[in-house]
């Protein structure tokens, strides 16, 4: 299953803040298999250890995780830490999943394909792309694998769902965190034509008499 920068934005907009939401899919890619669901879990809250993220200096991804293109262990961005993605190759294979406890930023004019079985957003995920829409999204997240995944809530959410939360297969989970995605140029016009197709009589509208 694939999420483009815009596709992910559309999906995450349905998640309820404060709950543990999940985006799931299957490799078949049917509309039935692609759904946005809110998991019946305990209420999550923003992590207290991220209170200074707004002023934190972001470090490059490669300065912490190096230039390895394939990683089998789960990658964890620690709470209170800000990372800006600068990996030079594509795809980036995160076979153990990605747990964003702090903040991960995909800057403008940056392109990458990431393959991973799950992403947990306990902190903040930020994506920005102002390139024209040309059918080639700047950031593509391809969900892989066929097994169920889990993540462990931390800090003030520790102990939620028994201490280990199940996400199912191919899930992007927002657990008390925040996803901010801007995927269109600033000057993109936004308008929608509405066409009234409801021909039923209005409450105060006279209805012509029809003889039998």
PyMOL commands that place a pseudoatom at each C-alpha (Angstrom):
pseudoatom trace, name=CA, resn=UNK, resi=1, chain=A, elem=C, hetatm=0, pos=[0.000, 0.000, 0.000]
pseudoatom trace, name=CA, resn=UNK, resi=2, chain=A, elem=C, hetatm=0, pos=[1.257, 3.481, -0.841]
pseudoatom trace, name=CA, resn=UNK, resi=3, chain=A, elem=C, hetatm=0, pos=[0.638, 6.879, 0.676]
pseudoatom trace, name=CA, resn=UNK, resi=4, chain=A, elem=C, hetatm=0, pos=[1.640, 9.927, -1.284]
pseudoatom trace, name=CA, resn=UNK, resi=5, chain=A, elem=C, hetatm=0, pos=[2.211, 13.254, 0.405]
pseudoatom trace, name=CA, resn=UNK, resi=6, chain=A, elem=C, hetatm=0, pos=[-1.294, 14.375, -0.531]
pseudoatom trace, name=CA, resn=UNK, resi=7, chain=A, elem=C, hetatm=0, pos=[-2.898, 10.991, 0.035]
pseudoatom trace, name=CA, resn=UNK, resi=8, chain=A, elem=C, hetatm=0, pos=[-1.578, 10.818, 3.560]
pseudoatom trace, name=CA, resn=UNK, resi=9, chain=A, elem=C, hetatm=0, pos=[-2.865, 14.327, 4.229]
pseudoatom trace, name=CA, resn=UNK, resi=10, chain=A, elem=C, hetatm=0, pos=[-6.356, 13.368, 3.161]
pseudoatom trace, name=CA, resn=UNK, resi=11, chain=A, elem=C, hetatm=0, pos=[-6.351, 10.243, 5.281]
pseudoatom trace, name=CA, resn=UNK, resi=12, chain=A, elem=C, hetatm=0, pos=[-5.012, 11.724, 8.499]
pseudoatom trace, name=CA, resn=UNK, resi=13, chain=A, elem=C, hetatm=0, pos=[-7.546, 14.525, 8.418]
pseudoatom trace, name=CA, resn=UNK, resi=14, chain=A, elem=C, hetatm=0, pos=[-10.177, 12.034, 9.627]
pseudoatom trace, name=CA, resn=UNK, resi=15, chain=A, elem=C, hetatm=0, pos=[-8.309, 11.035, 12.779]
pseudoatom trace, name=CA, resn=UNK, resi=16, chain=A, elem=C, hetatm=0, pos=[-9.725, 12.181, 16.084]
pseudoatom trace, name=CA, resn=UNK, resi=17, chain=A, elem=C, hetatm=0, pos=[-7.322, 14.184, 18.187]
pseudoatom trace, name=CA, resn=UNK, resi=18, chain=A, elem=C, hetatm=0, pos=[-6.528, 12.654, 21.547]
pseudoatom trace, name=CA, resn=UNK, resi=19, chain=A, elem=C, hetatm=0, pos=[-7.346, 9.130, 20.454]
pseudoatom trace, name=CA, resn=UNK, resi=20, chain=A, elem=C, hetatm=0, pos=[-5.119, 6.525, 18.961]
pseudoatom trace, name=CA, resn=UNK, resi=21, chain=A, elem=C, hetatm=0, pos=[-5.987, 6.566, 15.269]
pseudoatom trace, name=CA, resn=UNK, resi=22, chain=A, elem=C, hetatm=0, pos=[-4.700, 4.258, 12.608]
pseudoatom trace, name=CA, resn=UNK, resi=23, chain=A, elem=C, hetatm=0, pos=[-4.558, 4.232, 8.825]
pseudoatom trace, name=CA, resn=UNK, resi=24, chain=A, elem=C, hetatm=0, pos=[-4.592, 0.721, 7.463]
pseudoatom trace, name=CA, resn=UNK, resi=25, chain=A, elem=C, hetatm=0, pos=[-4.376, -0.878, 4.059]
pseudoatom trace, name=CA, resn=UNK, resi=26, chain=A, elem=C, hetatm=0, pos=[-3.575, -4.022, 2.160]
pseudoatom trace, name=CA, resn=UNK, resi=27, chain=A, elem=C, hetatm=0, pos=[-1.295, -4.775, -0.794]
pseudoatom trace, name=CA, resn=UNK, resi=28, chain=A, elem=C, hetatm=0, pos=[-4.341, -5.410, -2.982]
pseudoatom trace, name=CA, resn=UNK, resi=29, chain=A, elem=C, hetatm=0, pos=[-5.175, -1.729, -2.834]
pseudoatom trace, name=CA, resn=UNK, resi=30, chain=A, elem=C, hetatm=0, pos=[-8.972, -2.077, -3.064]
pseudoatom trace, name=CA, resn=UNK, resi=31, chain=A, elem=C, hetatm=0, pos=[-11.215, 0.637, -1.638]
pseudoatom trace, name=CA, resn=UNK, resi=32, chain=A, elem=C, hetatm=0, pos=[-12.539, -1.894, 0.859]
pseudoatom trace, name=CA, resn=UNK, resi=33, chain=A, elem=C, hetatm=0, pos=[-9.056, -2.557, 2.172]
pseudoatom trace, name=CA, resn=UNK, resi=34, chain=A, elem=C, hetatm=0, pos=[-8.103, 1.101, 2.459]
pseudoatom trace, name=CA, resn=UNK, resi=35, chain=A, elem=C, hetatm=0, pos=[-9.819, 2.546, 5.453]
pseudoatom trace, name=CA, resn=UNK, resi=36, chain=A, elem=C, hetatm=0, pos=[-9.267, 5.058, 8.204]
pseudoatom trace, name=CA, resn=UNK, resi=37, chain=A, elem=C, hetatm=0, pos=[-10.184, 3.769, 11.611]
pseudoatom trace, name=CA, resn=UNK, resi=38, chain=A, elem=C, hetatm=0, pos=[-10.060, 4.986, 15.155]
pseudoatom trace, name=CA, resn=UNK, resi=39, chain=A, elem=C, hetatm=0, pos=[-8.754, 2.267, 17.415]
pseudoatom trace, name=CA, resn=UNK, resi=40, chain=A, elem=C, hetatm=0, pos=[-10.752, 1.571, 20.551]
pseudoatom trace, name=CA, resn=UNK, resi=41, chain=A, elem=C, hetatm=0, pos=[-7.976, 2.387, 22.974]
pseudoatom trace, name=CA, resn=UNK, resi=42, chain=A, elem=C, hetatm=0, pos=[-7.424, 4.580, 25.976]
pseudoatom trace, name=CA, resn=UNK, resi=43, chain=A, elem=C, hetatm=0, pos=[-7.283, 8.319, 25.423]
pseudoatom trace, name=CA, resn=UNK, resi=44, chain=A, elem=C, hetatm=0, pos=[-3.794, 9.551, 24.587]
pseudoatom trace, name=CA, resn=UNK, resi=45, chain=A, elem=C, hetatm=0, pos=[-2.448, 13.025, 25.296]
pseudoatom trace, name=CA, resn=UNK, resi=46, chain=A, elem=C, hetatm=0, pos=[0.510, 15.018, 23.876]
pseudoatom trace, name=CA, resn=UNK, resi=47, chain=A, elem=C, hetatm=0, pos=[3.810, 14.011, 25.454]
pseudoatom trace, name=CA, resn=UNK, resi=48, chain=A, elem=C, hetatm=0, pos=[5.000, 16.311, 28.231]
pseudoatom trace, name=CA, resn=UNK, resi=49, chain=A, elem=C, hetatm=0, pos=[8.613, 15.759, 27.210]
pseudoatom trace, name=CA, resn=UNK, resi=50, chain=A, elem=C, hetatm=0, pos=[7.894, 17.511, 23.885]
pseudoatom trace, name=CA, resn=UNK, resi=51, chain=A, elem=C, hetatm=0, pos=[6.882, 20.832, 25.410]
pseudoatom trace, name=CA, resn=UNK, resi=52, chain=A, elem=C, hetatm=0, pos=[9.998, 22.575, 24.020]
pseudoatom trace, name=CA, resn=UNK, resi=53, chain=A, elem=C, hetatm=0, pos=[9.836, 21.087, 20.501]
pseudoatom trace, name=CA, resn=UNK, resi=54, chain=A, elem=C, hetatm=0, pos=[8.774, 24.427, 19.037]
pseudoatom trace, name=CA, resn=UNK, resi=55, chain=A, elem=C, hetatm=0, pos=[12.175, 25.945, 19.812]
pseudoatom trace, name=CA, resn=UNK, resi=56, chain=A, elem=C, hetatm=0, pos=[14.319, 22.821, 19.443]
pseudoatom trace, name=CA, resn=UNK, resi=57, chain=A, elem=C, hetatm=0, pos=[17.152, 22.752, 16.878]
pseudoatom trace, name=CA, resn=UNK, resi=58, chain=A, elem=C, hetatm=0, pos=[16.642, 19.980, 14.347]
pseudoatom trace, name=CA, resn=UNK, resi=59, chain=A, elem=C, hetatm=0, pos=[19.534, 17.599, 13.653]
pseudoatom trace, name=CA, resn=UNK, resi=60, chain=A, elem=C, hetatm=0, pos=[20.018, 15.864, 10.273]
pseudoatom trace, name=CA, resn=UNK, resi=61, chain=A, elem=C, hetatm=0, pos=[18.761, 12.281, 9.999]
pseudoatom trace, name=CA, resn=UNK, resi=62, chain=A, elem=C, hetatm=0, pos=[22.176, 11.113, 8.783]
pseudoatom trace, name=CA, resn=UNK, resi=63, chain=A, elem=C, hetatm=0, pos=[23.930, 12.571, 11.830]
pseudoatom trace, name=CA, resn=UNK, resi=64, chain=A, elem=C, hetatm=0, pos=[22.029, 10.156, 14.082]
pseudoatom trace, name=CA, resn=UNK, resi=65, chain=A, elem=C, hetatm=0, pos=[21.203, 7.173, 11.882]
pseudoatom trace, name=CA, resn=UNK, resi=66, chain=A, elem=C, hetatm=0, pos=[23.967, 7.337, 9.284]
pseudoatom trace, name=CA, resn=UNK, resi=67, chain=A, elem=C, hetatm=0, pos=[23.683, 6.506, 5.594]
pseudoatom trace, name=CA, resn=UNK, resi=68, chain=A, elem=C, hetatm=0, pos=[22.485, 2.912, 5.888]
pseudoatom trace, name=CA, resn=UNK, resi=69, chain=A, elem=C, hetatm=0, pos=[19.772, 2.386, 3.290]
pseudoatom trace, name=CA, resn=UNK, resi=70, chain=A, elem=C, hetatm=0, pos=[18.237, -0.625, 5.035]
pseudoatom trace, name=CA, resn=UNK, resi=71, chain=A, elem=C, hetatm=0, pos=[17.591, -0.864, 8.779]
pseudoatom trace, name=CA, resn=UNK, resi=72, chain=A, elem=C, hetatm=0, pos=[16.157, -3.937, 10.478]
pseudoatom trace, name=CA, resn=UNK, resi=73, chain=A, elem=C, hetatm=0, pos=[15.779, -2.493, 13.983]
pseudoatom trace, name=CA, resn=UNK, resi=74, chain=A, elem=C, hetatm=0, pos=[13.014, -0.064, 14.790]
pseudoatom trace, name=CA, resn=UNK, resi=75, chain=A, elem=C, hetatm=0, pos=[14.079, 3.553, 14.387]
pseudoatom trace, name=CA, resn=UNK, resi=76, chain=A, elem=C, hetatm=0, pos=[13.089, 5.714, 17.356]
pseudoatom trace, name=CA, resn=UNK, resi=77, chain=A, elem=C, hetatm=0, pos=[13.200, 9.503, 17.331]
pseudoatom trace, name=CA, resn=UNK, resi=78, chain=A, elem=C, hetatm=0, pos=[13.472, 10.288, 21.020]
pseudoatom trace, name=CA, resn=UNK, resi=79, chain=A, elem=C, hetatm=0, pos=[10.986, 12.512, 22.817]
pseudoatom trace, name=CA, resn=UNK, resi=80, chain=A, elem=C, hetatm=0, pos=[12.111, 16.138, 22.862]
pseudoatom trace, name=CA, resn=UNK, resi=81, chain=A, elem=C, hetatm=0, pos=[14.370, 15.574, 19.839]
pseudoatom trace, name=CA, resn=UNK, resi=82, chain=A, elem=C, hetatm=0, pos=[13.836, 17.112, 16.382]
pseudoatom trace, name=CA, resn=UNK, resi=83, chain=A, elem=C, hetatm=0, pos=[15.163, 15.385, 13.248]
pseudoatom trace, name=CA, resn=UNK, resi=84, chain=A, elem=C, hetatm=0, pos=[15.106, 16.752, 9.697]
pseudoatom trace, name=CA, resn=UNK, resi=85, chain=A, elem=C, hetatm=0, pos=[15.162, 14.161, 6.931]
pseudoatom trace, name=CA, resn=UNK, resi=86, chain=A, elem=C, hetatm=0, pos=[18.233, 14.447, 4.696]
pseudoatom trace, name=CA, resn=UNK, resi=87, chain=A, elem=C, hetatm=0, pos=[18.819, 10.849, 3.598]
pseudoatom trace, name=CA, resn=UNK, resi=88, chain=A, elem=C, hetatm=0, pos=[20.522, 11.078, 0.181]
pseudoatom trace, name=CA, resn=UNK, resi=89, chain=A, elem=C, hetatm=0, pos=[19.146, 7.935, -1.515]
pseudoatom trace, name=CA, resn=UNK, resi=90, chain=A, elem=C, hetatm=0, pos=[15.814, 6.359, -2.253]
pseudoatom trace, name=CA, resn=UNK, resi=91, chain=A, elem=C, hetatm=0, pos=[14.191, 4.129, -1.187]
pseudoatom trace, name=CA, resn=UNK, resi=92, chain=A, elem=C, hetatm=0, pos=[14.922, 4.151, 2.537]
pseudoatom trace, name=CA, resn=UNK, resi=93, chain=A, elem=C, hetatm=0, pos=[14.019, 0.753, 4.003]
pseudoatom trace, name=CA, resn=UNK, resi=94, chain=A, elem=C, hetatm=0, pos=[12.893, 0.849, 7.618]
pseudoatom trace, name=CA, resn=UNK, resi=95, chain=A, elem=C, hetatm=0, pos=[12.046, -2.814, 8.059]
pseudoatom trace, name=CA, resn=UNK, resi=96, chain=A, elem=C, hetatm=0, pos=[11.645, -2.529, 11.836]
pseudoatom trace, name=CA, resn=UNK, resi=97, chain=A, elem=C, hetatm=0, pos=[9.227, 0.380, 11.657]
pseudoatom trace, name=CA, resn=UNK, resi=98, chain=A, elem=C, hetatm=0, pos=[9.479, 4.015, 12.742]
pseudoatom trace, name=CA, resn=UNK, resi=99, chain=A, elem=C, hetatm=0, pos=[8.481, 5.374, 16.152]
pseudoatom trace, name=CA, resn=UNK, resi=100, chain=A, elem=C, hetatm=0, pos=[8.334, 9.187, 16.157]
pseudoatom trace, name=CA, resn=UNK, resi=101, chain=A, elem=C, hetatm=0, pos=[8.331, 10.146, 19.818]
pseudoatom trace, name=CA, resn=UNK, resi=102, chain=A, elem=C, hetatm=0, pos=[9.913, 13.550, 19.153]
pseudoatom trace, name=CA, resn=UNK, resi=103, chain=A, elem=C, hetatm=0, pos=[9.602, 15.377, 15.828]
pseudoatom trace, name=CA, resn=UNK, resi=104, chain=A, elem=C, hetatm=0, pos=[10.433, 14.361, 12.246]
pseudoatom trace, name=CA, resn=UNK, resi=105, chain=A, elem=C, hetatm=0, pos=[10.478, 17.015, 9.523]
pseudoatom trace, name=CA, resn=UNK, resi=106, chain=A, elem=C, hetatm=0, pos=[10.401, 16.460, 5.745]
pseudoatom trace, name=CA, resn=UNK, resi=107, chain=A, elem=C, hetatm=0, pos=[11.532, 19.838, 4.373]
pseudoatom trace, name=CA, resn=UNK, resi=108, chain=A, elem=C, hetatm=0, pos=[10.404, 21.515, 1.171]
pseudoatom trace, name=CA, resn=UNK, resi=109, chain=A, elem=C, hetatm=0, pos=[12.217, 20.534, -2.060]
pseudoatom trace, name=CA, resn=UNK, resi=110, chain=A, elem=C, hetatm=0, pos=[13.114, 17.131, -0.604]
pseudoatom trace, name=CA, resn=UNK, resi=111, chain=A, elem=C, hetatm=0, pos=[12.050, 13.874, -2.263]
pseudoatom trace, name=CA, resn=UNK, resi=112, chain=A, elem=C, hetatm=0, pos=[12.206, 10.310, -0.967]
pseudoatom trace, name=CA, resn=UNK, resi=113, chain=A, elem=C, hetatm=0, pos=[10.470, 6.932, -0.961]
pseudoatom trace, name=CA, resn=UNK, resi=114, chain=A, elem=C, hetatm=0, pos=[10.231, 5.184, 2.423]
pseudoatom trace, name=CA, resn=UNK, resi=115, chain=A, elem=C, hetatm=0, pos=[9.263, 1.544, 2.800]
pseudoatom trace, name=CA, resn=UNK, resi=116, chain=A, elem=C, hetatm=0, pos=[8.209, 0.432, 6.270]
pseudoatom trace, name=CA, resn=UNK, resi=117, chain=A, elem=C, hetatm=0, pos=[5.660, -1.867, 7.939]
pseudoatom trace, name=CA, resn=UNK, resi=118, chain=A, elem=C, hetatm=0, pos=[4.450, 0.745, 10.450]
pseudoatom trace, name=CA, resn=UNK, resi=119, chain=A, elem=C, hetatm=0, pos=[4.817, 4.311, 11.674]
pseudoatom trace, name=CA, resn=UNK, resi=120, chain=A, elem=C, hetatm=0, pos=[3.813, 5.428, 15.160]
pseudoatom trace, name=CA, resn=UNK, resi=121, chain=A, elem=C, hetatm=0, pos=[3.467, 9.175, 15.714]
pseudoatom trace, name=CA, resn=UNK, resi=122, chain=A, elem=C, hetatm=0, pos=[3.587, 9.843, 19.438]
pseudoatom trace, name=CA, resn=UNK, resi=123, chain=A, elem=C, hetatm=0, pos=[5.233, 13.213, 18.831]
pseudoatom trace, name=CA, resn=UNK, resi=124, chain=A, elem=C, hetatm=0, pos=[5.062, 15.261, 15.622]
pseudoatom trace, name=CA, resn=UNK, resi=125, chain=A, elem=C, hetatm=0, pos=[5.358, 14.449, 11.924]
pseudoatom trace, name=CA, resn=UNK, resi=126, chain=A, elem=C, hetatm=0, pos=[5.728, 17.445, 9.613]
pseudoatom trace, name=CA, resn=UNK, resi=127, chain=A, elem=C, hetatm=0, pos=[5.816, 17.349, 5.813]
pseudoatom trace, name=CA, resn=UNK, resi=128, chain=A, elem=C, hetatm=0, pos=[6.089, 20.293, 3.430]
pseudoatom trace, name=CA, resn=UNK, resi=129, chain=A, elem=C, hetatm=0, pos=[6.098, 20.316, -0.366]
pseudoatom trace, name=CA, resn=UNK, resi=130, chain=A, elem=C, hetatm=0, pos=[5.272, 23.333, -2.520]
pseudoatom trace, name=CA, resn=UNK, resi=131, chain=A, elem=C, hetatm=0, pos=[6.167, 21.691, -5.851]
pseudoatom trace, name=CA, resn=UNK, resi=132, chain=A, elem=C, hetatm=0, pos=[3.484, 21.734, -8.562]
pseudoatom trace, name=CA, resn=UNK, resi=133, chain=A, elem=C, hetatm=0, pos=[1.229, 18.697, -8.662]
pseudoatom trace, name=CA, resn=UNK, resi=134, chain=A, elem=C, hetatm=0, pos=[2.641, 16.602, -11.499]
pseudoatom trace, name=CA, resn=UNK, resi=135, chain=A, elem=C, hetatm=0, pos=[1.740, 13.051, -10.513]
pseudoatom trace, name=CA, resn=UNK, resi=136, chain=A, elem=C, hetatm=0, pos=[5.105, 12.471, -8.826]
pseudoatom trace, name=CA, resn=UNK, resi=137, chain=A, elem=C, hetatm=0, pos=[4.697, 13.142, -5.091]
pseudoatom trace, name=CA, resn=UNK, resi=138, chain=A, elem=C, hetatm=0, pos=[7.722, 14.442, -3.213]
pseudoatom trace, name=CA, resn=UNK, resi=139, chain=A, elem=C, hetatm=0, pos=[7.334, 11.960, -0.367]
pseudoatom trace, name=CA, resn=UNK, resi=140, chain=A, elem=C, hetatm=0, pos=[5.994, 8.450, -0.815]
pseudoatom trace, name=CA, resn=UNK, resi=141, chain=A, elem=C, hetatm=0, pos=[5.445, 6.097, 2.104]
pseudoatom trace, name=CA, resn=UNK, resi=142, chain=A, elem=C, hetatm=0, pos=[4.997, 2.480, 1.021]
pseudoatom trace, name=CA, resn=UNK, resi=143, chain=A, elem=C, hetatm=0, pos=[3.586, 0.217, 3.719]
pseudoatom trace, name=CA, resn=UNK, resi=144, chain=A, elem=C, hetatm=0, pos=[5.145, -3.251, 3.649]
pseudoatom trace, name=CA, resn=UNK, resi=145, chain=A, elem=C, hetatm=0, pos=[4.998, -6.579, 5.453]
pseudoatom trace, name=CA, resn=UNK, resi=146, chain=A, elem=C, hetatm=0, pos=[2.153, -8.893, 6.344]
pseudoatom trace, name=CA, resn=UNK, resi=147, chain=A, elem=C, hetatm=0, pos=[2.377, -9.268, 10.109]
pseudoatom trace, name=CA, resn=UNK, resi=148, chain=A, elem=C, hetatm=0, pos=[0.814, -7.351, 12.964]
pseudoatom trace, name=CA, resn=UNK, resi=149, chain=A, elem=C, hetatm=0, pos=[2.855, -4.630, 14.646]
pseudoatom trace, name=CA, resn=UNK, resi=150, chain=A, elem=C, hetatm=0, pos=[2.940, -2.983, 18.061]
pseudoatom trace, name=CA, resn=UNK, resi=151, chain=A, elem=C, hetatm=0, pos=[4.341, 0.112, 19.724]
pseudoatom trace, name=CA, resn=UNK, resi=152, chain=A, elem=C, hetatm=0, pos=[4.968, 1.024, 23.359]
pseudoatom trace, name=CA, resn=UNK, resi=153, chain=A, elem=C, hetatm=0, pos=[3.492, 4.294, 24.689]
pseudoatom trace, name=CA, resn=UNK, resi=154, chain=A, elem=C, hetatm=0, pos=[5.937, 6.419, 26.687]
pseudoatom trace, name=CA, resn=UNK, resi=155, chain=A, elem=C, hetatm=0, pos=[6.101, 9.211, 29.284]
pseudoatom trace, name=CA, resn=UNK, resi=156, chain=A, elem=C, hetatm=0, pos=[2.649, 10.423, 30.396]
pseudoatom trace, name=CA, resn=UNK, resi=157, chain=A, elem=C, hetatm=0, pos=[0.985, 7.854, 28.085]
pseudoatom trace, name=CA, resn=UNK, resi=158, chain=A, elem=C, hetatm=0, pos=[2.942, 4.934, 29.532]
pseudoatom trace, name=CA, resn=UNK, resi=159, chain=A, elem=C, hetatm=0, pos=[0.690, 2.022, 30.396]
pseudoatom trace, name=CA, resn=UNK, resi=160, chain=A, elem=C, hetatm=0, pos=[-1.976, 2.812, 27.816]
pseudoatom trace, name=CA, resn=UNK, resi=161, chain=A, elem=C, hetatm=0, pos=[-3.594, -0.280, 26.242]
pseudoatom trace, name=CA, resn=UNK, resi=162, chain=A, elem=C, hetatm=0, pos=[-1.770, -2.454, 28.760]
pseudoatom trace, name=CA, resn=UNK, resi=163, chain=A, elem=C, hetatm=0, pos=[1.666, -1.045, 27.951]
pseudoatom trace, name=CA, resn=UNK, resi=164, chain=A, elem=C, hetatm=0, pos=[1.870, -2.457, 24.406]
pseudoatom trace, name=CA, resn=UNK, resi=165, chain=A, elem=C, hetatm=0, pos=[-0.478, -1.194, 21.684]
pseudoatom trace, name=CA, resn=UNK, resi=166, chain=A, elem=C, hetatm=0, pos=[-1.337, -3.371, 18.706]
pseudoatom trace, name=CA, resn=UNK, resi=167, chain=A, elem=C, hetatm=0, pos=[-1.613, -1.550, 15.374]
pseudoatom trace, name=CA, resn=UNK, resi=168, chain=A, elem=C, hetatm=0, pos=[-2.474, -4.426, 13.066]
pseudoatom trace, name=CA, resn=UNK, resi=169, chain=A, elem=C, hetatm=0, pos=[-0.886, -4.602, 9.618]
pseudoatom trace, name=CA, resn=UNK, resi=170, chain=A, elem=C, hetatm=0, pos=[0.481, -1.729, 7.531]
pseudoatom trace, name=CA, resn=UNK, resi=171, chain=A, elem=C, hetatm=0, pos=[-0.552, 1.050, 9.895]
pseudoatom trace, name=CA, resn=UNK, resi=172, chain=A, elem=C, hetatm=0, pos=[0.294, 4.707, 10.392]
pseudoatom trace, name=CA, resn=UNK, resi=173, chain=A, elem=C, hetatm=0, pos=[-0.765, 5.393, 13.973]
pseudoatom trace, name=CA, resn=UNK, resi=174, chain=A, elem=C, hetatm=0, pos=[-1.245, 8.789, 15.602]
pseudoatom trace, name=CA, resn=UNK, resi=175, chain=A, elem=C, hetatm=0, pos=[-1.231, 8.249, 19.385]
pseudoatom trace, name=CA, resn=UNK, resi=176, chain=A, elem=C, hetatm=0, pos=[-1.551, 11.597, 21.130]
pseudoatom trace, name=CA, resn=UNK, resi=177, chain=A, elem=C, hetatm=0, pos=[0.727, 13.081, 18.475]
pseudoatom trace, name=CA, resn=UNK, resi=178, chain=A, elem=C, hetatm=0, pos=[0.316, 15.570, 15.651]
pseudoatom trace, name=CA, resn=UNK, resi=179, chain=A, elem=C, hetatm=0, pos=[0.602, 15.273, 11.870]
pseudoatom trace, name=CA, resn=UNK, resi=180, chain=A, elem=C, hetatm=0, pos=[1.052, 18.457, 9.837]
pseudoatom trace, name=CA, resn=UNK, resi=181, chain=A, elem=C, hetatm=0, pos=[1.121, 18.112, 6.058]
pseudoatom trace, name=CA, resn=UNK, resi=182, chain=A, elem=C, hetatm=0, pos=[1.218, 20.869, 3.461]
pseudoatom trace, name=CA, resn=UNK, resi=183, chain=A, elem=C, hetatm=0, pos=[1.335, 19.425, -0.030]
pseudoatom trace, name=CA, resn=UNK, resi=184, chain=A, elem=C, hetatm=0, pos=[0.383, 22.198, -2.461]
pseudoatom trace, name=CA, resn=UNK, resi=185, chain=A, elem=C, hetatm=0, pos=[2.044, 25.371, -3.726]
pseudoatom trace, name=CA, resn=UNK, resi=186, chain=A, elem=C, hetatm=0, pos=[1.024, 28.472, -1.782]
pseudoatom trace, name=CA, resn=UNK, resi=187, chain=A, elem=C, hetatm=0, pos=[-0.637, 30.040, -4.857]
pseudoatom trace, name=CA, resn=UNK, resi=188, chain=A, elem=C, hetatm=0, pos=[-2.829, 27.027, -5.655]
pseudoatom trace, name=CA, resn=UNK, resi=189, chain=A, elem=C, hetatm=0, pos=[-6.431, 28.205, -6.223]
pseudoatom trace, name=CA, resn=UNK, resi=190, chain=A, elem=C, hetatm=0, pos=[-9.050, 26.430, -4.193]
pseudoatom trace, name=CA, resn=UNK, resi=191, chain=A, elem=C, hetatm=0, pos=[-12.665, 26.483, -5.332]
pseudoatom trace, name=CA, resn=UNK, resi=192, chain=A, elem=C, hetatm=0, pos=[-15.534, 24.096, -5.797]
pseudoatom trace, name=CA, resn=UNK, resi=193, chain=A, elem=C, hetatm=0, pos=[-18.623, 24.429, -7.957]
pseudoatom trace, name=CA, resn=UNK, resi=194, chain=A, elem=C, hetatm=0, pos=[-21.786, 23.279, -6.235]
pseudoatom trace, name=CA, resn=UNK, resi=195, chain=A, elem=C, hetatm=0, pos=[-24.671, 22.021, -8.356]
pseudoatom trace, name=CA, resn=UNK, resi=196, chain=A, elem=C, hetatm=0, pos=[-28.082, 21.677, -6.806]
pseudoatom trace, name=CA, resn=UNK, resi=197, chain=A, elem=C, hetatm=0, pos=[-29.461, 18.302, -7.814]
pseudoatom trace, name=CA, resn=UNK, resi=198, chain=A, elem=C, hetatm=0, pos=[-32.172, 18.151, -5.165]
pseudoatom trace, name=CA, resn=UNK, resi=199, chain=A, elem=C, hetatm=0, pos=[-35.436, 18.776, -7.011]
pseudoatom trace, name=CA, resn=UNK, resi=200, chain=A, elem=C, hetatm=0, pos=[-37.739, 18.070, -4.090]
pseudoatom trace, name=CA, resn=UNK, resi=201, chain=A, elem=C, hetatm=0, pos=[-40.222, 20.866, -3.258]
pseudoatom trace, name=CA, resn=UNK, resi=202, chain=A, elem=C, hetatm=0, pos=[-39.111, 23.353, -0.618]
pseudoatom trace, name=CA, resn=UNK, resi=203, chain=A, elem=C, hetatm=0, pos=[-41.261, 23.703, 2.527]
pseudoatom trace, name=CA, resn=UNK, resi=204, chain=A, elem=C, hetatm=0, pos=[-42.964, 26.916, 1.295]
pseudoatom trace, name=CA, resn=UNK, resi=205, chain=A, elem=C, hetatm=0, pos=[-42.967, 26.051, -2.378]
pseudoatom trace, name=CA, resn=UNK, resi=206, chain=A, elem=C, hetatm=0, pos=[-46.243, 25.465, -4.187]
pseudoatom trace, name=CA, resn=UNK, resi=207, chain=A, elem=C, hetatm=0, pos=[-46.553, 22.049, -5.722]
pseudoatom trace, name=CA, resn=UNK, resi=208, chain=A, elem=C, hetatm=0, pos=[-48.427, 21.971, -9.062]
pseudoatom trace, name=CA, resn=UNK, resi=209, chain=A, elem=C, hetatm=0, pos=[-51.618, 19.944, -8.870]
pseudoatom trace, name=CA, resn=UNK, resi=210, chain=A, elem=C, hetatm=0, pos=[-51.481, 16.810, -10.927]
pseudoatom trace, name=CA, resn=UNK, resi=211, chain=A, elem=C, hetatm=0, pos=[-54.765, 15.335, -12.121]
pseudoatom trace, name=CA, resn=UNK, resi=212, chain=A, elem=C, hetatm=0, pos=[-55.212, 11.632, -12.086]
for i in range(1, 212): cmd.bond("trace and resi %d" % i, "trace and resi %d" % (i + 1))
show_as sticks, trace
zoom trace
